[in-house]
Amino acid sequence: MIEYILKFSIYLILPLSCLSLKAQTVQYIMPEETNEHEGTWLQWPHNDLYGPWYIDDIEPTFVAMTNALQSGENVHIIAKDSTELSRVINVLNSTGVPLGNIDFYVHPTDDIWSRDNGPMFVYDQNDNISIIDWGFNGWGLDTPYSNCDIIPESVGGDLGIPVIDLNGVVLEGGAIEHDGNGTMIATRSSITHTSRNPNLSEAQIEDSITRYMGITKFIWLDGVYGLEITDMHIDGFVKFANDTTIVTMDSTDLLYWDVIGADINTLYNATNNGGDAYNYVTLPLTQNNVVTSYNDNLGYKVSYVNYYIGNDVVLMPTYNDPMDASALAILQAVYPNRTVVGVDVRNLYAYGGMIHCVTQQQPVDLNAIGLNELDLNQFRFYPNPSEDYTMIKYSIQSNQLLTIEVYNSLGQLVKTVAQNSNKNKIKINNAGINSGVYYYNLLINGLKVHTQKIIINRK
């Protein structure tokens, strides 16, 4: 039987033909953003880099993100020194943010972009958590942020988590998007360009990402080098909602975003590790050019795609623009089990980024919650194809909350069934569900552990 990794469906639903030699080199798996978080890491802004106005400009955005996240997960805040730590605590107290799920760490930082320089958490094949410390050279030597470069090592020391030193490969978190099923999309301009990795071939970079993140299929866009400081990070215009759905913009807006035509074609013709085409959800650009709260017109429209998925919220960038409400409604339909919260990022974007750029997720410890011994042979989905019902039989320990989420081929949630595991089966009534291909997510205690493809053929 093929050995599987519990967190991802990469080994659970791929056909044998997809388990290539590259897949056999996988040593670690990076959970996708929708998997349950232990917490979210933030590097709190300070005035050392930009001057005495910086905190006033963007701290309200960080307060809003912290407040929205703290009810559903821990928030780990890195302050640059003990004086700043006291000030940040006072700010959160004064704005009414509960501190029960917030903790604080003191480490020197240059800036706030924890997505790019911060720790990337992965599971090994025994479900133990490690931190991958990729190289960070300030977006191709544009800004030599030496303090930010050592944050992963510092966080590993704080948490007592092993840190894997991969500083020989430069890789920023905002440069990659993966679907949780072994497929990654990225731009060459922000990863394989000589400004990042002058001595490594694309194949060598892929091999490192395969080994340490579990990626076995790469969708490369060329990107545009030098367009802006990140050299076209993918998270500005492409996001995986799940392993079947890509959130992006329509081709006209992508061209406005300076995505070249060949890359648009590649994006819209992408297939996953199983060879299936993705479904696409398009978010608009802002209707107007973005104007900061201090009335600085940035001179261009902006994307809503750079959002962050928390345990029970989705943090979406807003711009005091007429399209804010439309974008929020679209995302709410994509994430019906999470509340989409708009966070004003006008001032943050003036410094070059949005919500996804300043957040970094830490996954739950699977060994601590006792799921690492789960054998998916204990679950049987039948019949498949189904007609009026789908039955799921299981034999696992009692007092576990089992949830089945049924998604259609557009990535839309059509049914949810939950029950305690004291019973030995779940019956999914297919009434009201049209014939077609569906994906059944199996969650235990809120953690997604398996995705099963089911064909429903109603008569």
Buried (B, 14 or more C-beta within 10 A) or exposed (E): EEEBBBBBBBBBBBEEEBBEEBBEBBBBBBBBBBBBBBBBBBBBBBEBBBEEEBBEBBBBBBBBBBBBBBBBBBBBBBBBBEEBBEBBBEBBEEEEBEEEBBEBBBBBBBBBBBBBBBBBBBBBBEBBBBBBBBBBBBBBEBBEBEBBBBBBBBBBEBBEBEBBEBBEBBBBBBBBBBBBBBBBBBBBBBBBBEBBBEEBEEEBBBBBBBBBBBBBBBBBBBBBBEBEBBBBBBBBBBBBBBBBBBBBBBBEBBEBBEBBEEBBEBBBEBEBBBEBEBBBBBBBBBEBEBBBBEEEEBEEBBBBBBBBBBBBBBBBBBBBBEBBEBBBEBBBBBBEEBEBBBBBBBBBBBBBBBBBBBBBBBBBBBBEBEBBEBEBEEBEBEEBEBEEEBBBBBEBEEEBEBBBBBBBBBBBBBBBBEBEBEEEEBEBEBEEBEBBBBBBBBBBBEBBBBBBBBEBEBE
